[in-house]
Amino acid sequence: MPKATSGNHIAPVPAGVQHAVCYQVIDIGTQPSLGNFPARRKVKICWELPNEKIMVRAKDGKAEIELPRAISKDYTLSTDTKANLRKDLEAWRGRPFTADEVKVFEVGNLIGANCQLNVIHKPSADGSKIYANVNGIMPLPKGAMKLKPENPTLVYDIPEEGPISFPDGMPDWMQNQIKNSDEYLERQNPHRKEPTEDEKANLSANDLDDSVPF
């Protein structure tokens, strides 16, 4: 069983169909896009995989505890019929939204919902790393046992105004992603200028890909 210890490389989540439980829904703000594409408000959906466990350091810094591994996916925050979030939500539910259902849907209500994820492996551009990505979502098979989250649950929203703070336990990489949002940057510097076309061209093409790690 792998351990999550500082500085050690952890193998990616195994590829294939995995039982998953949603345990976090994170508003990561308006993220930059490449070229002439507009910036988009994004949400990160995080699942834990109860059949894939890892040893992690407890809050006391001494003991180690066993918890499910996690995987996430970023989506443009849109329930338009063509949006990837809408498509994956309907695949998860096993049926389309009605017009009335989509009007009252709150993405935070996904906490505790069970599903199956199809996980695939993709190499980095230079081939030095392998990443596990969510490539499809399905309902649990009929009769399958629904499980509760074992990791701490969290629904995080960027406040409409005032300082942006982060809850205890939010990893640095997630905080850094939020710090790259328009909302965070504008709070830090209300008079900042929009990036030039050359600056936009230097942004990662991954910012356009809603398939990376609902």
Order of alpha helices (4+ residues) and beta strands (2+ residues): beta-beta-beta-alpha-alpha-beta-beta-beta-alpha-alpha-alpha
